[in-house]
């Protein structure tokens, strides 16, 4: 998990090399804990899902935080919840993106929750779960990354091998789910591509 990834002026995340955005979902509430300087953070905004990561972009910043970047390879314990008296949601944990030169033991996992406050989730949830499963299939030793040292941890950008095109062609579109599926990549500034998860001076990564 990384705080405040690079965004375009329109709020769209700046893509990595090889990254393909699958969908965007507005009207979600996002919660995450253990954010340095802020603690537990809750905000409304938009979730972007790609073949590499999920990115939550808040409508309004919470303190110094305006976005969260969650590599799919670092997500675990994900669960789709359908409570009787509350809205459907996805909960789970995500490991932090450890800054270069730091020891992974100093950074513990964050618990997150995505609450679908506006409309259904019959499009978002299957695509999310299929992407997570595909990432793990293409990175067979991802299940052991939590026990590895920072120097040997897997690069989350390896998730770019995920066969997203075929997955999107087979996706079921729920008419009650306002999720926007990207049939074409939405960023006209395609020459702007990130090549690493390590932060530049304008970013704060945790």
C-alpha positions as CSV (number, residue, x, y, z in Angstrom):
1,X,0.0,0.0,0.0
2,X,1.3,3.4,-0.9
3,X,-0.1,6.9,0.0
4,X,-0.7,9.6,-2.5
5,X,0.4,8.0,-5.8
6,X,0.9,10.2,-8.9
7,X,-2.4,11.4,-10.4
8,X,-3.3,13.3,-13.6
9,X,-5.1,16.6,-13.0
10,X,-8.5,14.9,-13.7
11,X,-7.8,12.5,-10.8
12,X,-6.9,9.5,-12.9
13,X,-3.9,7.6,-11.7
14,X,-0.7,7.9,-13.7
15,X,-0.2,4.4,-15.2
16,X,2.9,2.2,-14.9
17,X,4.5,0.7,-18.0
18,X,2.4,-2.3,-19.0
19,X,-0.5,-1.2,-16.8
20,X,-4.1,-1.5,-18.1
21,X,-7.0,0.0,-16.3
22,X,-10.0,-2.2,-16.2
23,X,-12.7,-0.1,-14.5
24,X,-13.6,2.8,-12.3
25,X,-16.3,2.8,-9.6
26,X,-17.6,6.1,-8.2
27,X,-19.6,6.5,-5.0
28,X,-17.7,4.1,-2.8
29,X,-16.6,4.7,0.8
30,X,-13.1,3.6,1.6
31,X,-11.6,2.8,5.0
32,X,-8.0,2.0,5.9
33,X,-6.1,2.0,9.2
34,X,-2.6,2.8,10.4
35,X,-1.9,5.7,8.1
36,X,1.1,7.6,9.5
37,X,0.0,11.0,10.8
38,X,-3.7,10.2,10.3
39,X,-4.5,6.9,11.9
40,X,-7.8,5.4,10.7
41,X,-8.9,7.1,7.5
42,X,-12.4,7.0,6.0
43,X,-13.4,8.9,2.8
44,X,-15.8,8.9,-0.2
45,X,-14.5,8.8,-3.7
46,X,-13.6,6.6,-6.7
47,X,-11.9,3.2,-6.9
48,X,-9.8,2.5,-10.0
49,X,-8.9,-1.1,-10.8
50,X,-6.1,-2.2,-13.1
51,X,-4.1,-5.4,-13.9
52,X,-1.6,-4.2,-11.3
53,X,-3.4,-2.4,-8.5
54,X,-6.4,-0.7,-7.0
55,X,-6.2,3.0,-6.5
56,X,-8.7,4.9,-4.3
57,X,-8.9,8.6,-5.1
58,X,-10.8,10.7,-2.5
59,X,-13.3,13.5,-3.4
60,X,-11.8,15.5,-0.6
61,X,-8.4,15.0,1.0
62,X,-8.2,13.7,4.6
63,X,-5.4,15.7,6.1
64,X,-2.4,15.2,3.8
65,X,-4.0,12.1,2.2
66,X,-5.8,12.2,-1.2
67,X,-5.2,8.8,-2.6
68,X,-4.2,5.2,-1.8
69,X,-2.4,2.7,-4.1
70,X,-2.8,-1.0,-3.3
71,X,-0.8,-3.5,-5.4
72,X,-3.0,-6.6,-6.1
73,X,0.0,-8.8,-5.3
74,X,0.1,-7.4,-1.8
75,X,-3.6,-7.8,-1.0
76,X,-4.7,-10.8,1.1
77,X,-7.6,-12.0,3.1
78,X,-10.0,-10.3,0.8
79,X,-13.7,-11.1,1.5
80,X,-17.0,-10.0,-0.1
81,X,-19.5,-9.2,2.7
82,X,-23.3,-8.9,2.4
83,X,-24.5,-7.8,5.8
84,X,-28.3,-7.7,6.4
85,X,-28.5,-4.1,7.7
86,X,-25.6,-2.4,6.0
87,X,-24.3,-2.0,2.5
88,X,-22.3,-4.7,0.6
89,X,-18.5,-4.3,1.0
90,X,-15.1,-5.9,0.4
91,X,-12.7,-6.2,3.3
92,X,-9.1,-7.4,3.5
93,X,-5.5,-6.5,4.2
94,X,-2.8,-5.0,2.1
95,X,1.0,-5.0,2.7
96,X,2.8,-1.7,2.5
97,X,5.1,-0.8,-0.3
98,X,8.4,-0.7,1.7
99,X,10.6,2.2,0.8
100,X,14.0,1.3,-0.8
101,X,16.6,0.6,1.9
102,X,14.0,0.0,4.6
103,X,13.4,-3.3,6.4
104,X,10.0,-4.9,5.8
105,X,9.7,-5.8,9.5
106,X,9.1,-2.1,10.3
107,X,6.0,-2.0,8.2
108,X,2.8,-4.0,9.1
109,X,-0.2,-4.7,7.0
110,X,-3.2,-2.3,6.7
111,X,-6.8,-3.4,7.0
112,X,-9.1,-1.9,4.4
113,X,-12.8,-1.9,3.5
114,X,-14.6,-0.8,0.3
115,X,-18.2,0.0,0.9
116,X,-20.6,0.2,-2.1
117,X,-22.8,3.1,-1.0
118,X,-24.4,3.8,-4.4
119,X,-25.9,0.9,-6.4
120,X,-24.9,-2.7,-6.9
121,X,-21.6,-4.4,-7.1
122,X,-22.3,-7.3,-9.5
123,X,-19.7,-6.1,-12.0
124,X,-17.0,-4.8,-9.7
125,X,-16.8,-7.8,-7.3
126,X,-16.3,-10.6,-9.9
127,X,-13.7,-8.6,-11.8
128,X,-11.8,-7.8,-8.7
129,X,-11.8,-11.4,-7.4
130,X,-10.9,-12.7,-10.8
131,X,-8.0,-10.3,-11.1
132,X,-6.7,-11.2,-7.6
133,X,-6.9,-14.9,-8.5
134,X,-5.1,-14.4,-11.8
135,X,-2.3,-12.3,-10.2
136,X,-1.7,-15.1,-7.8
137,X,-1.7,-17.7,-10.5
138,X,0.9,-15.8,-12.5
139,X,3.0,-15.3,-9.5
140,X,3.0,-18.7,-7.8
141,X,5.2,-17.8,-4.9
142,X,3.3,-14.6,-4.0
143,X,1.7,-16.4,-1.1
144,X,5.2,-16.5,0.5
145,X,6.1,-12.9,0.0
146,X,5.1,-11.8,3.4
147,X,7.8,-13.9,5.0
148,X,10.5,-12.7,2.7
149,X,13.0,-10.0,3.4
150,X,12.5,-6.6,1.7
151,X,15.5,-7.2,-0.6
152,X,13.9,-10.3,-2.1
153,X,10.2,-9.3,-2.1
154,X,8.4,-9.7,-5.3
155,X,8.0,-6.6,-7.5
156,X,4.2,-5.8,-7.6
157,X,4.6,-4.7,-11.2
158,X,5.0,-8.4,-12.2
159,X,1.2,-8.5,-12.0
160,X,1.2,-6.8,-15.4
161,X,1.4,-10.4,-16.9
162,X,-2.3,-10.8,-15.9
163,X,-4.4,-11.6,-19.0
164,X,-6.8,-8.7,-18.6
165,X,-8.2,-8.6,-22.2
166,X,-9.7,-12.0,-22.1
167,X,-11.1,-11.4,-18.6
168,X,-12.8,-8.2,-19.7
169,X,-14.3,-9.9,-22.7
170,X,-15.9,-12.5,-20.5
171,X,-17.0,-10.1,-17.8
172,X,-20.7,-10.0,-16.7
173,X,-22.1,-6.5,-16.6
174,X,-24.6,-6.0,-13.8
175,X,-27.2,-3.3,-14.9
176,X,-27.5,-2.3,-11.3
177,X,-23.8,-1.7,-10.9
178,X,-22.7,1.8,-12.0
179,X,-19.1,0.6,-12.5
180,X,-17.5,2.0,-15.7
181,X,-15.5,-0.6,-17.6
182,X,-12.7,0.8,-19.8
183,X,-12.9,-0.6,-23.3
184,X,-10.1,1.8,-24.2
185,X,-7.4,3.1,-22.0
186,X,-8.7,6.4,-20.5
187,X,-5.4,8.4,-20.3
188,X,-4.6,10.5,-23.3
189,X,-1.2,11.3,-21.8
190,X,-0.1,7.8,-22.6
191,X,3.6,8.9,-22.9
192,X,3.6,9.5,-19.1
193,X,4.3,6.2,-17.5
194,X,5.8,5.2,-14.2
195,X,8.5,2.5,-14.1
196,X,8.9,1.9,-10.4
197,X,7.0,1.9,-7.2
198,X,9.8,3.8,-5.5
199,X,8.6,7.4,-4.7
200,X,9.8,10.5,-6.4
201,X,10.3,13.7,-4.2
202,X,6.6,14.7,-4.8
203,X,5.2,11.4,-3.4
204,X,4.8,10.0,0.1
205,X,5.0,6.2,0.2
206,X,4.4,3.9,3.2
